[in-house]
Amino acid sequence: MNEKIFKTLSQIGVSGIVVGVLCIVSGISLGVLSIINGARALHEKKNIMI
């Protein structure tokens, strides 16, 4: 019985770590893409006539 509980808790812990790492990676990649697109928009600002 104790082994089953220990195995379940281990799987929960591992899945929590995996989800955390995925959130960090996706956040960093979205941040970099936002910075790149913002810099591209600022660079092209001089070509826009309103």
N, CA, C and O atoms as a Tinker XYZ file with bonds, in Angstrom:
   200  protein
     1  N      0.819000   -1.197000    0.000000    73     2
     2  CA     0.000000    0.000000    0.000000    64     1     3
     3  C      0.860000    1.258000    0.000000    63     2     4     5
     4  O      0.597000    2.190000   -0.760000    81     3
     5  N      1.882000    1.291000    0.843000    73     3     6
     6  CA     2.743000    2.463000    0.913000    64     5     7
     7  C      3.523000    2.676000   -0.373000    63     6     8     9
     8  O      3.786000    3.813000   -0.767000    81     7
     9  N      3.893000    1.579000   -1.029000    73     7    10
    10  CA     4.642000    1.699000   -2.280000    64     9    11
    11  C      3.779000    2.340000   -3.366000    63    10    12    13
    12  O      4.267000    3.134000   -4.170000    81    11
    13  N      2.497000    1.988000   -3.383000    73    11    14
    14  CA     1.586000    2.549000   -4.380000    64    13    15
    15  C      1.407000    4.045000   -4.157000    63    14    16    17
    16  O      1.379000    4.813000   -5.119000    81    15
    17  N      1.287000    4.463000   -2.917000    73    15    18
    18  CA     1.157000    5.890000   -2.596000    64    17    19
    19  C      2.425000    6.632000   -2.982000    63    18    20    21
    20  O      2.365000    7.719000   -3.556000    81    19
    21  N      3.577000    6.041000   -2.667000    73    19    22
    22  CA     4.858000    6.667000   -2.991000    64    21    23
    23  C      5.021000    6.823000   -4.501000    63    22    24    25
    24  O      5.479000    7.861000   -4.977000    81    23
    25  N      4.642000    5.785000   -5.251000    73    23    26
    26  CA     4.750000    5.849000   -6.716000    64    25    27
    27  C      3.810000    6.915000   -7.281000    63    26    28    29
    28  O      4.191000    7.644000   -8.197000    81    27
    29  N      2.609000    7.017000   -6.758000    73    27    30
    30  CA     1.649000    8.020000   -7.215000    64    29    31
    31  C      2.159000    9.427000   -6.934000    63    30    32    33
    32  O      2.080000   10.303000   -7.795000    81    31
    33  N      2.679000    9.643000   -5.735000    73    31    34
    34  CA     3.212000   10.960000   -5.384000    64    33    35
    35  C      4.427000   11.311000   -6.233000    63    34    36    37
    36  O      4.621000   12.474000   -6.588000    81    35
    37  N      5.241000   10.318000   -6.559000    73    35    38
    38  CA     6.399000   10.568000   -7.423000    64    37    39
    39  C      5.964000   11.005000   -8.816000    63    38    40    41
    40  O      6.547000   11.922000   -9.395000    81    39
    41  N      4.945000   10.354000   -9.349000    73    39    42
    42  CA     4.436000   10.714000  -10.675000    64    41    43
    43  C      3.831000   12.106000  -10.666000    63    42    44    45
    44  O      3.987000   12.857000  -11.629000    81    43
    45  N      3.142000   12.460000   -9.590000    73    43    46
    46  CA     2.557000   13.799000   -9.483000    64    45    47
    47  C      3.667000   14.847000   -9.437000    63    46    48    49
    48  O      3.564000   15.891000  -10.082000    81    47
    49  N      4.709000   14.576000   -8.689000    73    47    50
    50  CA     5.832000   15.514000   -8.593000    64    49    51
    51  C      6.540000   15.699000   -9.922000    63    50    52    53
    52  O      6.873000   16.820000  -10.304000    81    51
    53  N      6.768000   14.604000  -10.623000    73    51    54
    54  CA     7.439000   14.684000  -11.924000    64    53    55
    55  C      6.582000   15.444000  -12.925000    63    54    56    57
    56  O      7.095000   16.261000  -13.688000    81    55
    57  N      5.284000   15.181000  -12.927000    73    55    58
    58  CA     4.414000   15.891000  -13.869000    64    57    59
    59  C      4.364000   17.381000  -13.546000    63    58    60    61
    60  O      4.285000   18.204000  -14.458000    81    59
    61  N      4.408000   17.736000  -12.278000    73    59    62
    62  CA     4.442000   19.149000  -11.900000    64    61    63
    63  C      5.704000   19.837000  -12.386000    63    62    64    65
    64  O      5.654000   20.972000  -12.858000    81    63
    65  N      6.831000   19.157000  -12.273000    73    63    66
    66  CA     8.098000   19.723000  -12.751000    64    65    67
    67  C      8.071000   19.884000  -14.265000    63    66    68    69
    68  O      8.529000   20.901000  -14.788000    81    67
    69  N      7.545000   18.901000  -14.968000    73    67    70
    70  CA     7.476000   18.966000  -16.435000    64    69    71
    71  C      6.587000   20.131000  -16.875000    63    70    72    73
    72  O      6.943000   20.871000  -17.792000    81    71
    73  N      5.443000   20.293000  -16.231000    73    71    74
    74  CA     4.541000   21.394000  -16.578000    64    73    75
    75  C      5.205000   22.735000  -16.295000    63    74    76    77
    76  O      5.055000   23.674000  -17.077000    81    75
    77  N      5.929000   22.840000  -15.198000    73    75    78
    78  CA     6.641000   24.069000  -14.874000    64    77    79
    79  C      7.696000   24.418000  -15.909000    63    78    80    81
    80  O      7.808000   25.572000  -16.324000    81    79
    81  N      8.465000   23.429000  -16.324000    73    79    82
    82  CA     9.500000   23.669000  -17.333000    64    81    83
    83  C      8.865000   24.090000  -18.652000    63    82    84    85
    84  O      9.367000   24.996000  -19.318000    81    83
    85  N      7.777000   23.447000  -19.033000    73    83    86
    86  CA     7.099000   23.822000  -20.282000    64    85    87
    87  C      6.567000   25.247000  -20.214000    63    86    88    89
    88  O      6.633000   25.975000  -21.204000    81    87
    89  N      6.048000   25.651000  -19.079000    73    87    90
    90  CA     5.553000   27.030000  -18.918000    64    89    91
    91  C      6.699000   28.034000  -19.033000    63    90    92    93
    92  O      6.548000   29.076000  -19.669000    81    91
    93  N      7.825000   27.730000  -18.430000    73    91    94
    94  CA     8.977000   28.635000  -18.505000    64    93    95
    95  C      9.474000   28.755000  -19.940000    63    94    96    97
    96  O      9.745000   29.857000  -20.416000    81    95
    97  N      9.594000   27.626000  -20.629000    73    95    98
    98  CA    10.095000   27.642000  -22.012000    64    97    99
    99  C      9.142000   28.402000  -22.922000    63    98   100   101
   100  O      9.580000   29.207000  -23.743000    81    99
   101  N      7.848000   28.155000  -22.785000    73    99   102
   102  CA     6.895000   28.853000  -23.656000    64   101   103
   103  C      6.863000   30.347000  -23.334000    63   102   104   105
   104  O      6.730000   31.164000  -24.245000    81   103
   105  N      6.982000   30.715000  -22.073000    73   103   106
   106  CA     7.009000   32.130000  -21.703000    64   105   107
   107  C      8.220000   32.849000  -22.269000    63   106   108   109
   108  O      8.107000   33.968000  -22.769000    81   107
   109  N      9.373000   32.211000  -22.190000    73   107   110
   110  CA    10.592000   32.830000  -22.720000    64   109   111
   111  C     10.499000   32.969000  -24.234000    63   110   112   113
   112  O     10.860000   34.011000  -24.781000    81   111
   113  N     10.019000   31.931000  -24.917000    73   111   114
   114  CA     9.940000   32.005000  -26.377000    64   113   115
   115  C      8.933000   33.058000  -26.824000    63   114   116   117
   116  O      9.189000   33.776000  -27.790000    81   115
   117  N      7.788000   33.167000  -26.141000    73   115   118
   118  CA     6.816000   34.203000  -26.501000    64   117   119
   119  C      7.355000   35.598000  -26.222000    63   118   120   121
   120  O      7.085000   36.528000  -26.982000    81   119
   121  N      8.110000   35.754000  -25.148000    73   119   122
   122  CA     8.720000   37.047000  -24.852000    64   121   123
   123  C      9.719000   37.459000  -25.916000    63   122   124   125
   124  O      9.743000   38.617000  -26.334000    81   123
   125  N     10.539000   36.525000  -26.355000    73   123   126
   126  CA    11.533000   36.825000  -27.393000    64   125   127
   127  C     10.832000   37.194000  -28.699000    63   126   128   129
   128  O     11.235000   38.137000  -29.379000    81   127
   129  N      9.783000   36.448000  -29.046000    73   127   130
   130  CA     9.047000   36.770000  -30.272000    64   129   131
   131  C      8.404000   38.152000  -30.194000    63   130   132   133
   132  O      8.376000   38.876000  -31.188000    81   131
   133  N      7.894000   38.520000  -29.037000    73   131   134
   134  CA     7.292000   39.846000  -28.873000    64   133   135
   135  C      8.335000   40.944000  -29.031000    63   134   136   137
   136  O      8.069000   41.964000  -29.667000    81   135
   137  N      9.500000   40.749000  -28.466000    73   135   138
   138  CA    10.568000   41.739000  -28.591000    64   137   139
   139  C     11.008000   41.876000  -30.037000    63   138   140   141
   140  O     11.225000   42.989000  -30.517000    81   139
   141  N     11.141000   40.767000  -30.731000    73   139   142
   142  CA    11.561000   40.811000  -32.135000    64   141   143
   143  C     10.524000   41.527000  -32.987000    63   142   144   145
   144  O     10.873000   42.368000  -33.815000    81   143
   145  N      9.245000   41.199000  -32.788000    73   143   146
   146  CA     8.193000   41.854000  -33.576000    64   145   147
   147  C      8.096000   43.339000  -33.254000    63   146   148   149
   148  O      7.863000   44.146000  -34.154000    81   147
   149  N      8.269000   43.718000  -31.993000    73   147   150
   150  CA     8.260000   45.132000  -31.633000    64   149   151
   151  C      9.413000   45.892000  -32.263000    63   150   152   153
   152  O      9.236000   47.010000  -32.747000    81   151
   153  N     10.593000   45.287000  -32.258000    73   151   154
   154  CA    11.743000   45.932000  -32.885000    64   153   155
   155  C     11.544000   46.062000  -34.390000    63   154   156   157
   156  O     11.929000   47.068000  -34.985000    81   155
   157  N     10.953000   45.064000  -34.993000    73   155   158
   158  CA    10.681000   45.115000  -36.432000    64   157   159
   159  C      9.665000   46.210000  -36.745000    63   158   160   161
   160  O      9.800000   46.911000  -37.748000    81   159
   161  N      8.655000   46.362000  -35.899000    73   159   162
   162  CA     7.639000   47.401000  -36.104000    64   161   163
   163  C      8.251000   48.790000  -35.942000    63   162   164   165
   164  O      7.941000   49.695000  -36.717000    81   163
   165  N      9.120000   48.969000  -34.938000    73   163   166
   166  CA     9.780000   50.267000  -34.757000    64   165   167
   167  C     10.688000   50.580000  -35.943000    63   166   168   169
   168  O     10.797000   51.734000  -36.356000    81   167
   169  N     11.326000   49.573000  -36.481000    73   167   170
   170  CA    12.223000   49.782000  -37.614000    64   169   171
   171  C     11.433000   50.186000  -38.873000    63   170   172   173
   172  O     11.898000   51.011000  -39.660000    81   171
   173  N     10.258000   49.611000  -39.053000    73   171   174
   174  CA     9.440000   49.892000  -40.239000    64   173   175
   175  C      8.564000   51.125000  -40.056000    63   174   176   177
   176  O      7.862000   51.513000  -40.990000    81   175
   177  N      8.582000   51.746000  -38.890000    73   175   178
   178  CA     7.721000   52.891000  -38.598000    64   177   179
   179  C      7.983000   54.046000  -39.570000    63   178   180   181
   180  O      7.058000   54.773000  -39.932000    81   179
   181  N      9.234000   54.215000  -39.989000    73   179   182
   182  CA     9.558000   55.337000  -40.865000    64   181   183
   183  C      8.990000   55.176000  -42.265000    63   182   184   185
   184  O      8.878000   56.159000  -42.997000    81   183
   185  N      8.624000   53.948000  -42.657000    73   183   186
   186  CA     8.068000   53.706000  -43.990000    64   185   187
   187  C      6.558000   53.823000  -44.050000    63   186   188   189
   188  O      5.976000   53.718000  -45.130000    81   187
   189  N      5.905000   54.040000  -42.905000    73   187   190
   190  CA     4.450000   54.113000  -42.848000    64   189   191
   191  C      4.015000   55.579000  -42.942000    63   190   192   193
   192  O      4.466000   56.427000  -42.173000    81   191
   193  N      3.131000   55.853000  -43.903000    73   191   194
   194  CA     2.596000   57.207000  -44.040000    64   193   195
   195  C      1.123000   57.177000  -43.655000    63   194   196   197
   196  O      0.335000   56.429000  -44.233000    81   195
   197  N      0.761000   57.995000  -42.677000    73   195   198
   198  CA    -0.634000   58.042000  -42.229000    64   197   199
   199  C     -1.221000   59.386000  -42.613000    63   198   200
   200  O     -2.390000   59.652000  -42.336000    81   199
